[in-house]
Amino acid sequence: MNGSSCRILPRVLSVGLTSIWFSLLWAGCAPSPMLKYNRETPPTVLLPIGYAGISDERARFREIFCAIQQDHGSRSPDDRPCDQSLHRVSGEPVAGGKPVYLGEARLPLRFAIIPGLSEECVSGFIQPFSDARPHVASLGFKTDFIMVGGLSGSAQNADQILKAIADISLAPEEKLVFIGYSKGATDVLEAMVRYPELSRLTAAVVTLAGVISGTPIADDVPVVLKKLADLVFEGKCPPGKGRAFDSLSRHERLKWLSSNRLPDSVRYYSLAAFTDRENISLILRPSYDKLSLVDPLNDSQVVFHDALVPGGVLLGYLNADHWAVAMPFNREHPTLASTLVTRNAFPREVLLEAIARFVEESLLAGP
């Protein structure tokens, strides 16, 4: 590894849902339960999406995604056939064949992107959809990036989201749509519940590889490593005292969901991700292997069934790991892409445009 890679490695290891180097520290240990024996976890059940009130719109989202890819996906550096980007999971409805609109934006949508854990601590190094935002802007869709506490809990970050939206000063006709990536999804949902004035401004929330029902990885982080995170990032972002990791635990997220009802005035859309081990970046494989003890259908950070908002809309399952769906390492840090973040290529321009067009079409269709 050259000197340049060594200098930026600490930043890479801290981006994403959880600091992957935490996983590396104990990846070689004997297998043990990732979820702790805890009778405080509320009663839960794993069941098909229809029983959770989740609408299945995979077929329409696929139509939109594929139409974009076939029309101008070749302009993207990571172009690929759409069926290589979206899994066909059992039971996907048959497409209706409705034409897909590919012109200029028809609604004044404003997309606010909320990043995952530790983004604040590596500010300026990498940012979700920094490669795809100019593309959707050229179509007439506005995007904003809202920074939240890198090591803070979701309740504190909900406060920051509210303040950031107040500073944006939305035009009366603009419709606000949040895209919560990874822990950003958790932060946005907390904000919707805590601040009715914010939910009244919000037309929709899209969760991307979101930690909706928690992740066993967060339950498995030792207390000493939570404290170590504050020391490692001292001076780069405020200490969190482990609250960021606690906010992502299966125990806390399920307890939060059982105690809070999401505002009915907001529409909720979910995109999950998973792939096989060969398509997981080298640096993420230890955490993928750990999480595979729970379920091999994971993106190295979240199990596929933990990424869906109850009562929302399922858009699809992306065939990529947790970083590839949003973080453009392969374009902005090619040295890392050749050594550590080795499976990062993904048509993020197509993905972000497909999200924008699906939400726009859905809002135009009415309640």
C-alpha positions as CSV (number, residue, x, y, z in Angstrom):
1,M,0.0,0.0,0.0
2,N,1.4,3.4,-1.0
3,G,1.8,6.4,1.3
4,S,-1.2,8.1,-0.1
5,S,-3.4,5.2,0.8
6,C,-2.0,5.0,4.3
7,R,-2.8,8.7,4.9
8,I,-6.5,8.4,3.9
9,L,-7.2,4.9,5.2
10,P,-8.4,6.2,8.6
11,R,-11.1,8.2,6.8
12,V,-12.2,5.3,4.7
13,L,-12.6,3.0,7.6
14,S,-14.9,5.5,9.3
15,V,-17.4,6.2,6.6
16,G,-20.7,4.4,6.4
17,L,-23.1,2.9,8.8
18,T,-20.5,1.8,11.4
19,S,-16.7,2.1,11.6
20,I,-15.7,-1.0,9.7
21,W,-12.5,-1.2,11.5
22,F,-14.5,-2.1,14.6
23,S,-15.5,-5.2,12.7
24,L,-12.0,-5.9,11.7
25,L,-10.8,-5.9,15.4
26,W,-13.0,-8.8,16.3
27,A,-13.7,-10.5,13.0
28,G,-11.3,-13.3,13.8
29,C,-12.9,-14.2,17.1
30,A,-15.0,-17.3,17.6
31,P,-18.6,-16.8,16.4
32,S,-20.9,-15.6,19.1
33,P,-24.5,-14.2,19.1
34,M,-24.5,-10.6,17.7
35,L,-27.8,-9.9,19.4
36,K,-27.7,-9.8,23.2
37,Y,-30.2,-11.7,25.4
38,N,-32.5,-8.9,26.2
39,R,-36.1,-9.2,27.5
40,E,-36.6,-5.4,27.0
41,T,-36.9,-5.9,23.2
42,P,-40.6,-5.5,22.2
43,P,-42.5,-8.4,20.7
44,T,-41.7,-8.7,17.0
45,V,-42.4,-11.0,14.1
46,L,-40.7,-11.6,10.7
47,L,-43.4,-11.8,8.1
48,P,-44.1,-11.0,4.4
49,I,-44.3,-7.3,3.6
50,G,-48.1,-7.3,3.0
51,Y,-48.7,-8.1,6.7
52,A,-46.6,-5.1,7.7
53,G,-48.8,-2.8,5.5
54,I,-46.0,-2.3,3.0
55,S,-47.1,-1.7,-0.6
56,D,-45.1,-3.5,-3.3
57,E,-44.1,-1.1,-6.1
58,R,-41.0,-3.0,-7.3
59,A,-42.4,-3.5,-10.8
60,R,-43.0,0.2,-11.4
61,F,-39.7,1.2,-10.0
62,R,-38.0,-1.3,-12.2
63,E,-39.8,0.0,-15.2
64,I,-38.6,3.6,-14.4
65,F,-35.1,2.5,-13.5
66,C,-34.7,0.4,-16.7
67,A,-36.2,3.1,-19.0
68,I,-33.6,5.6,-17.7
69,Q,-30.8,3.1,-18.1
70,Q,-31.8,2.2,-21.6
71,D,-32.3,5.9,-22.7
72,H,-29.2,7.5,-21.3
73,G,-27.6,5.2,-18.8
74,S,-24.6,4.8,-21.1
75,R,-23.5,8.3,-20.2
76,S,-22.8,7.1,-16.7
77,P,-19.3,5.7,-16.0
78,D,-20.8,2.7,-14.2
79,D,-23.5,1.8,-16.8
80,R,-24.8,-1.8,-16.7
81,P,-28.0,-3.6,-17.7
82,C,-30.8,-2.7,-15.2
83,D,-31.3,-6.3,-14.2
84,Q,-27.8,-6.4,-12.9
85,S,-28.6,-3.4,-10.6
86,L,-31.9,-4.6,-9.2
87,H,-32.6,-8.1,-7.8
88,R,-35.7,-10.0,-8.8
89,V,-36.8,-11.2,-5.4
90,S,-39.6,-13.8,-5.3
91,G,-43.1,-12.4,-5.7
92,E,-42.3,-9.2,-7.6
93,P,-45.5,-8.0,-9.4
94,V,-45.7,-8.0,-13.2
95,A,-45.0,-4.7,-14.8
96,G,-48.0,-2.8,-16.2
97,G,-46.2,-1.4,-19.2
98,K,-47.1,2.2,-18.5
99,P,-44.9,4.7,-20.4
100,V,-42.1,6.4,-18.4
101,Y,-41.8,10.2,-18.6
102,L,-38.2,11.2,-19.1
103,G,-38.5,15.0,-19.7
104,E,-37.8,17.9,-17.4
105,A,-39.1,17.9,-13.8
106,R,-42.9,18.4,-13.6
107,L,-43.0,19.2,-9.9
108,P,-40.9,21.6,-7.9
109,L,-39.3,18.9,-5.8
110,R,-36.5,19.6,-3.4
111,F,-34.5,16.5,-2.2
112,A,-32.7,16.8,1.1
113,I,-30.0,14.1,1.4
114,I,-29.1,13.0,5.0
115,P,-25.9,11.0,5.3
116,G,-24.9,8.0,7.5
117,L,-22.8,7.6,10.6
118,S,-19.5,9.5,10.9
119,E,-20.0,11.5,7.7
120,E,-19.4,14.7,9.7
121,C,-16.1,13.3,11.0
122,V,-14.7,12.9,7.5
123,S,-16.2,16.0,6.0
124,G,-14.8,16.9,2.6
125,F,-13.5,13.4,1.9
126,I,-16.6,11.6,0.5
127,Q,-20.3,12.5,0.3
128,P,-23.4,10.5,-0.6
129,F,-24.4,11.0,-4.3
130,S,-21.8,13.8,-4.9
131,D,-21.4,12.2,-8.4
132,A,-25.2,11.9,-9.1
133,R,-26.5,15.2,-7.8
134,P,-25.4,17.3,-10.8
135,H,-27.2,14.9,-13.1
136,V,-30.6,15.2,-11.4
137,A,-30.1,19.0,-11.1
138,S,-29.8,19.1,-14.9
139,L,-33.3,17.6,-15.1
140,G,-34.8,20.3,-12.8
141,F,-34.7,18.5,-9.5
142,K,-33.1,20.5,-6.7
143,T,-30.9,18.7,-4.1
144,D,-29.5,19.8,-0.8
145,F,-27.0,18.0,1.5
146,I,-27.8,18.3,5.2
147,M,-24.9,17.5,7.6
148,V,-25.8,15.9,10.9
149,G,-23.8,14.8,13.9
150,G,-21.4,12.1,12.9
151,L,-21.4,10.4,16.3
152,S,-24.6,11.8,17.7
153,G,-27.8,9.9,18.4
154,S,-30.8,10.1,16.1
155,A,-32.8,12.4,18.5
156,Q,-30.0,15.0,18.4
157,N,-29.7,14.8,14.7
158,A,-33.4,15.3,14.3
159,D,-32.9,18.7,15.8
160,Q,-30.2,19.5,13.3
161,I,-32.4,18.5,10.4
162,L,-35.2,20.8,11.6
163,K,-32.8,23.7,11.9
164,A,-31.2,23.0,8.5
165,I,-34.6,23.0,6.7
166,A,-35.5,26.3,8.4
167,D,-32.3,27.8,7.0
168,I,-33.0,26.5,3.4
169,S,-36.2,28.7,3.3
170,L,-38.4,26.6,1.0
171,A,-40.4,28.4,-1.6
172,P,-44.2,28.1,-1.1
173,E,-44.6,25.8,-4.1
174,E,-41.7,23.5,-3.4
175,K,-42.3,20.0,-2.1
176,L,-39.7,18.7,0.3
177,V,-38.5,15.1,-0.1
178,F,-35.9,13.5,2.3
179,I,-33.5,10.8,1.1
180,G,-32.1,9.2,4.3
181,Y,-29.1,7.0,3.6
182,S,-28.1,4.4,6.2
183,K,-28.3,6.0,9.6
184,G,-29.7,9.1,7.9
185,A,-32.9,7.2,7.5
186,T,-33.1,6.7,11.2
187,D,-32.5,10.4,11.8
188,V,-35.1,11.5,9.4
189,L,-37.8,9.2,10.8
190,E,-37.1,10.6,14.3
191,A,-37.4,14.1,12.9
192,M,-40.8,13.3,11.3
193,V,-42.2,12.2,14.7
194,R,-40.6,14.8,16.9
195,Y,-41.4,17.8,14.8
196,P,-45.0,18.0,13.3
197,E,-44.0,21.4,11.8
198,L,-41.4,19.6,9.8
199,S,-43.6,16.7,8.7
200,R,-46.2,19.2,7.5
201,L,-43.5,20.5,5.1
202,T,-42.5,17.1,3.9
203,A,-44.1,15.3,1.0
204,A,-42.1,12.1,1.2
205,V,-39.2,10.3,2.8
206,V,-37.1,7.8,0.8
207,T,-34.9,5.5,2.8
208,L,-31.8,4.0,1.1
209,A,-30.1,1.1,2.8
210,G,-31.7,2.6,5.9
211,V,-31.4,1.2,9.4
212,I,-35.1,1.0,10.0
213,S,-35.4,-1.9,12.4
214,G,-31.8,-1.7,13.6
215,T,-28.8,-3.8,12.8
216,P,-27.1,-6.5,14.8
217,I,-23.7,-4.9,14.0
218,A,-24.6,-2.0,16.3
219,D,-25.8,-4.3,19.0
220,D,-22.4,-6.1,18.8
221,V,-20.2,-3.0,19.3
222,P,-18.3,-3.2,22.7
223,V,-18.5,-0.3,25.0
224,V,-14.8,0.3,24.9
225,L,-14.9,0.8,21.1
226,K,-17.8,3.3,21.4
227,K,-15.5,5.3,23.6
228,L,-12.6,4.8,21.3
229,A,-14.6,6.4,18.4
230,D,-14.8,9.7,20.4
231,L,-11.0,9.7,20.9
232,V,-10.2,8.8,17.2
233,F,-12.3,11.6,15.9
234,E,-11.5,14.2,18.6
235,G,-11.3,17.6,17.0
236,K,-13.1,16.4,13.8
237,C,-16.6,16.0,15.2
238,P,-18.2,16.3,18.6
239,P,-18.1,13.2,20.8
240,G,-21.2,11.1,20.9
241,K,-20.6,8.8,23.9
242,G,-21.8,5.9,21.9
243,R,-25.3,7.4,21.2
244,A,-24.9,6.9,17.4
245,F,-24.3,3.2,17.8
246,D,-27.1,2.8,20.3
247,S,-29.5,4.6,17.9
248,L,-28.8,1.9,15.4
249,S,-29.2,-1.1,17.6
250,R,-32.0,-3.6,16.9
251,H,-33.1,-3.2,20.5
252,E,-33.5,0.6,20.4
253,R,-34.9,0.8,16.9
254,L,-37.6,-1.8,17.5
255,K,-38.5,-0.2,20.8
256,W,-38.8,3.2,19.0
257,L,-41.0,1.8,16.2
258,S,-43.3,0.2,18.7
259,S,-43.7,3.5,20.6
260,N,-44.0,6.0,17.7
261,R,-46.4,6.3,14.8
262,L,-45.1,8.0,11.7
263,P,-47.2,10.9,10.4
264,D,-49.8,9.7,7.9
265,S,-49.4,13.0,5.9
266,V,-45.9,11.9,4.7
267,R,-45.3,9.1,2.1
268,Y,-42.5,6.6,2.8
269,Y,-40.5,4.7,0.2
270,S,-37.8,2.2,0.9
271,L,-34.9,0.8,-1.1
272,A,-32.9,-2.0,0.5
273,A,-29.6,-3.5,-0.8
274,F,-27.9,-6.9,-0.6
275,T,-25.5,-8.9,-2.7
276,D,-23.3,-11.9,-2.6
277,R,-19.9,-12.0,-0.9
278,E,-17.9,-11.6,-4.2
279,N,-19.7,-8.2,-4.8
280,I,-18.9,-6.9,-1.4
281,S,-15.9,-4.5,-1.3
282,L,-12.8,-6.1,0.3
283,I,-12.9,-3.7,3.3
284,L,-16.5,-4.5,4.0
285,R,-16.3,-8.3,3.9
286,P,-15.5,-8.9,7.6
287,S,-18.7,-7.1,8.6
288,Y,-20.6,-8.9,5.8
289,D,-19.4,-12.2,7.2
290,K,-20.4,-11.3,10.7
291,L,-23.9,-10.2,9.6
292,S,-24.3,-13.3,7.5
293,L,-24.5,-15.2,10.8
294,V,-27.9,-13.6,11.1
295,D,-28.8,-13.5,7.3
296,P,-26.6,-13.7,4.2
297,L,-29.0,-11.3,2.4
298,N,-27.2,-8.2,3.6
299,D,-25.2,-5.3,2.3
300,S,-22.4,-5.6,4.9
301,Q,-24.2,-3.3,7.3
302,V,-28.0,-4.0,7.2
303,V,-30.0,-7.2,6.7
304,F,-32.5,-6.7,3.8
305,H,-35.6,-7.1,5.9
306,D,-34.5,-4.5,8.4
307,A,-34.3,-1.7,5.8
308,L,-38.1,-1.3,5.1
309,V,-40.4,1.3,6.6
310,P,-43.5,-0.3,8.1
311,G,-46.6,0.9,6.3
312,G,-44.5,2.4,3.5
313,V,-43.7,1.4,-0.1
314,L,-41.1,-1.1,-1.2
315,L,-39.3,0.2,-4.3
316,G,-36.7,-2.6,-4.8
317,Y,-33.6,-4.4,-3.7
318,L,-30.4,-3.1,-5.1
319,N,-27.6,-5.5,-6.1
320,A,-24.7,-3.8,-4.4
321,D,-23.0,-3.3,-1.0
322,H,-23.8,-0.6,1.5
323,W,-21.3,1.9,0.2
324,A,-21.7,1.3,-3.6
325,V,-25.4,2.5,-3.6
326,A,-24.4,6.0,-2.5
327,M,-20.7,6.6,-1.9
328,P,-18.6,7.3,-5.0
329,F,-15.2,6.0,-3.9
330,N,-14.5,4.4,-7.3
331,R,-14.7,7.9,-9.0
332,E,-13.3,10.2,-6.3
333,H,-10.6,7.9,-4.8
334,P,-9.6,5.4,-7.5
335,T,-6.5,4.2,-5.5
336,L,-8.8,3.0,-2.7
337,A,-11.1,1.5,-5.3
338,S,-8.3,-0.7,-6.5
339,T,-7.1,-1.8,-3.1
340,L,-9.9,-1.7,-0.4
341,V,-13.2,-0.4,-1.7
342,T,-13.1,-2.9,-4.6
343,R,-16.7,-3.3,-5.5
344,N,-17.9,0.3,-5.5
345,A,-19.1,0.8,-9.1
346,F,-22.8,1.4,-9.4
347,P,-25.0,3.5,-11.7
348,R,-25.8,6.1,-9.0
349,E,-27.0,8.7,-11.6
350,V,-29.6,6.3,-12.8
351,L,-30.6,5.4,-9.2
352,L,-31.0,8.9,-8.0
353,E,-33.0,9.9,-11.1
354,A,-35.2,6.8,-10.8
355,I,-35.9,7.8,-7.2
356,A,-36.8,11.4,-8.2
357,R,-39.0,10.3,-11.1
358,F,-40.9,7.6,-9.1
359,V,-41.6,10.1,-6.3
360,E,-42.7,12.7,-8.8
361,E,-45.0,10.3,-10.5
362,S,-46.4,9.1,-7.2
363,L,-47.1,12.7,-6.0
364,L,-48.7,13.6,-9.3
365,A,-51.1,10.6,-9.0
366,G,-52.5,12.1,-5.9
367,P,-53.3,10.4,-2.5
